[in-house]
Amino acid sequence: MALIADMLMAAGAFGAAIYCYVLSGRLKKFAALESGMGGAIAVLSVQVDDMTKALAAAGMAATGSATNLDSLTRRAESVAAKLELFVASMHDLPQDPPRETPRAEPTAAAPRARPRVVRSRLGTDDLEAAE
């Protein structure tokens, strides 16, 4: 009976050793920085850092653009107010009587000129071939 128990104990220890060996191999592949998940995690970490920097730079540019746009909007509003005053002051001016311009009377002797149409053809050098 003791011999059977010792054999079962040895078989269990041998099975556990094989399991640990397989598990260590998988863990090495997982943690490899060049080809495994560790490499993918490292690449993603670098990309997150780059995106964070790009986002910060875009935020700074947006803040600068918003400040510039705000100053331009205020300037445009002040110019619009001045233009409104000018237009309002134009209503107070007296209107000039309309001027009559002398018109040349058409003569019956002069025939009407016919419009001229010019057409040109495209040469073969002007055409492009579609791919």
C-alpha positions in Angstrom: 0.0 0.0 0.0 2.8 2.4 0.8 4.4 1.6 -2.5 1.3 2.5 -4.4 1.0 5.8 -2.4 4.6 6.6 -3.2 4.1 6.0 -6.9 1.0 8.2 -7.0 2.9 10.9 -5.1 5.8 10.7 -7.6 3.3 10.8 -10.6 1.6 13.9 -9.1 5.0 15.6 -8.5 6.1 14.8 -12.1 2.7 16.2 -13.5 3.1 19.4 -11.4 6.7 19.8 -12.7 5.5 19.4 -16.3 2.7 21.9 -15.7 5.1 24.4 -14.1 7.5 24.0 -17.1 4.8 24.7 -19.7 3.5 27.6 -17.6 7.0 29.2 -17.4 7.4 28.9 -21.2 4.1 30.7 -21.8 5.0 33.4 -19.3 8.3 34.0 -21.0 6.5 34.4 -24.4 3.9 36.7 -22.8 6.6 38.9 -21.2 8.9 39.1 -24.2 9.4 42.7 -25.1 10.1 42.1 -28.8 7.4 39.7 -30.0 4.9 39.0 -27.2 2.2 40.9 -25.4 4.9 42.8 -23.5 6.0 44.3 -26.8 2.5 45.2 -27.7 1.9 46.8 -24.3 5.2 48.8 -24.6 4.3 50.1 -28.1 0.8 51.1 -27.0 2.3 52.9 -24.0 4.6 54.9 -26.2 1.7 55.7 -28.5 -0.4 56.9 -25.6 2.5 59.2 -24.5 2.8 60.6 -28.0 -1.0 61.2 -28.3 -1.0 62.9 -24.9 1.7 65.3 -26.1 -0.1 65.9 -29.4 -3.3 66.6 -27.5 -1.6 69.1 -25.2 -0.1 70.9 -28.2 -3.5 71.0 -30.0 -5.0 72.4 -26.8 -2.4 75.2 -26.7 -3.0 75.9 -30.4 -6.8 76.0 -29.9 -6.4 78.4 -27.0 -4.3 80.7 -29.1 -6.7 80.6 -31.9 -9.7 81.2 -29.6 -7.9 84.3 -28.2 -7.1 85.6 -31.7 -10.7 85.0 -32.8 -12.1 86.8 -29.8 -9.9 89.9 -30.5 -10.9 89.8 -34.1 -14.6 89.5 -33.2 -14.4 92.5 -30.9 -12.7 94.5 -33.5 -15.3 93.5 -36.1 -18.1 94.5 -33.7 -16.6 98.0 -33.2 -16.2 98.5 -36.9 -19.8 97.3 -37.4 -21.0 99.9 -34.9 -19.1 102.7 -36.7 -20.6 101.6 -40.0 -24.1 101.7 -38.5 -23.4 105.2 -37.4 -22.2 106.2 -40.9 -25.2 104.7 -42.5 -27.5 106.4 -40.0 -25.8 109.7 -40.7 -26.3 109.2 -44.5 -30.1 109.3 -44.1 -29.8 112.9 -42.8 -28.1 114.2 -45.9 -30.3 115.9 -48.5 -30.8 113.9 -51.7 -29.5 115.3 -55.0 -32.0 115.5 -57.8 -31.3 112.8 -60.3 -29.1 113.9 -63.1 -30.2 113.3 -66.7 -27.5 112.1 -69.0 -27.9 112.9 -72.6 -28.5 109.8 -74.7 -27.3 109.3 -78.2 -30.2 108.7 -80.4 -29.9 105.7 -82.6 -29.6 106.5 -86.2 -31.4 104.5 -88.8 -28.4 104.5 -91.2 -26.1 102.5 -88.8 -26.8 98.8 -89.0 -26.6 96.7 -85.8 -23.3 94.9 -85.4 -23.6 91.2 -85.3 -21.9 89.5 -82.3 -18.8 87.6 -83.2 -18.3 84.0 -82.0 -14.8 82.5 -81.9 -14.4 78.7 -81.7 -11.2 76.8 -81.3 -10.5 73.1 -81.3 -8.4 71.3 -78.8 -5.2 69.7 -80.2 -4.2 66.1 -79.3 -1.5 67.6 -77.1 -4.1 69.2 -74.8 -5.9 66.0 -74.0 -4.8 63.8 -71.1 -5.2 60.0 -71.0 -7.2 58.5 -68.1 -5.7 55.5 -66.4 
